[in-house]
Every structure is written in C-alpha cells, then in structure tokens.
Amino acid sequence: LAVALVGGAKLVSANAVRVAAAATTTTAAEQTPGGAAYLVKPKPGAYVMGVNRVDNKTKPAFAGTTSSFLEAHHNDPALVRQLRNKGLRCACGKVNAFTLSHCNACGLSLAELPVSYFDNAFIAFIYGIERGSLVPFTISIRKESEDFLVFDDLMALSPCHLDAIPTDSYIPDWRYLLKRPEDGLRMIHMLHAQCIDVVKDQFLSNATFRKQTLRHVDQYTDEEVVSMGVCGFNFPPSQYQLHLQFILPPFIPVQHYMFNNNRHFPQLRFFPYSSVQLPPHN
C-alpha cells in the first residue's frame, strides 16, 4: 500500500473526502462498512511526485460562466444541447453517470439522488469558458492542437491519469463512432497515440517519477510500462463528450478499494480501448 500512496495529501483528499480531515499520517485508515480499510494522506515530504500539474496561465476564450455563454449564443440550439450534461451530483460535488449506485470519487451512495442536468465541462473546455455554475474550469493541459486536447483528469485515480478528447466534433459517447466506423477508428487511434506521447514525454522521462512511482521500472521498456496502463471509455459517461481515459498504475488506495468493490471500471460500463472493435459498414 505504501507504494500506492501517490499524489500527496491534496490529491488523496480530493478522492477520499470523508477521511481527509482526520487523516494526518500514512498510518491513518478508513474503516468501511464491509470491514475493509485503506491508507490515506502520506506524511508531508515523504513522497515527491516529480511531475506536477501544468500551470498554463492562459486567459479564457470566454470570460464568464456557462450560463452567460449560453445567453450569448441562445439562438444556437445545438450548442445549448451540447453544454447540457445528464447525471447524479454527489454530496462531495462529483457529477456521476446516472446509472451508478455509488459515487466513484468518494464512494457515497447515489441511490436517493434524482437525475439532474449540469454543465458539460468537457465542452466548456473546448470553447474556453472560464467557469461553470459552481467551479472554475481550470485544467492542466498536457498537449493540444486544433483537433484534440489532452489534460490531467480532475478526479485523478493515479499520478498519471489523462483524458483525451476531440475538439473538432461533438460526440456524446463512443457508440456514435459506430455510425462511421472507419473515421471512428482513426479518431480513437489518434487519441490513444496522443496519450501515449504524453505518458512517455512528460512522465516516464522524469527520473523522480519513475523512481518513486513505479517499482523496478528499470526492468521494463517504456512500451512495456505503457502496456500496463488502463485505457478505455465509459458508457454512460459522466461528461457527454467522447473522452479516452489513460491511467497508469499504481492507483491510490481508496481507488483500489473501489475497484475491488466494482465501483471503478465496472462491467458493462467501462469499455477497454483494446476491446472497442468497430464493425465494417455492413
């Protein structure tokens, strides 16, 4: 478990909301209803990340909220639809897919929550909107072009957790790729290639990251390390814009616990990149 204590206290507290206030050392633990426990919040200075978030310091393309952006584009019904996101908002603030029974950030039950509509943050990222109704839309951009955007996941499950989205098309989820399978296959290959480039160039090239995050990493090539990553799509998604997630283990302890309890990468919701086979036109 000590190897999995990654990202420092700030990252762990973002993903273990219920226990962060009480946890002060690496020996702190959360006792779950099922009798399991996991470690949280490493001691200050005990772990050096090596790769920090990118402080882009760029001005937003639209200085305002999603509401004010929609007011300025109220005559565009397609844009209004794109910026609306369907889901369940947990008490911790995380928006979850409407089919989930428990929050995949803090683990609380979502059973009594009504389905609601929220800002589609990923579409807001594409348009450069400054903030949503509750939080600023500030992200750590790893790589970008006119066609794609790769950034650090806001609710990271590991020290290296990337999201890659297309920026030239609105695609609510990966099923829509089946309507144009050849174009869809090219798109997901492109998103995957951009994630791999970021992992190699910005994470695996960092000696501190390799040494403190990945055990016995020198025994493996970069290609072998990358092959250990978790990569795929969610359906239904929590954000309705096609996004490929790439997560390089190890996971932080609370996320490992939720994976073992089928709350991360559950069957029939998480579709691995390797298994998304787009059929021929017939």
Secondary structure as UniProt FT lines:
FT   HELIX           2..4
FT   HELIX           8..15
FT   HELIX           17..20
FT   TURN            21..22
FT   TURN            26..27
FT   STRAND          29..31
FT   TURN            33..34
FT   STRAND          37..39
FT   TURN            44..45
FT   STRAND          62..65
FT   HELIX           66..72
FT   TURN            73..75
FT   HELIX           77..82
FT   STRAND          84..89
FT   TURN            91..92
FT   STRAND          95..96
FT   TURN            98..99
FT   TURN            104..106
FT   TURN            111..112
FT   STRAND          116..119
FT   HELIX           121..127
FT   STRAND          129..131
FT   STRAND          141..144
FT   STRAND          148..152
FT   TURN            154..155
FT   STRAND          160..166
FT   HELIX           174..179
FT   HELIX           181..198
FT   HELIX           199..204
FT   HELIX           207..213
FT   TURN            215..216
FT   HELIX           217..219
FT   HELIX           222..226
FT   TURN            227..228
FT   STRAND          230..234
FT   STRAND          244..248
FT   HELIX           253..260
FT   TURN            261..262
FT   TURN            267..269
FT   STRAND          270..272
FT   HELIX           273..275
//
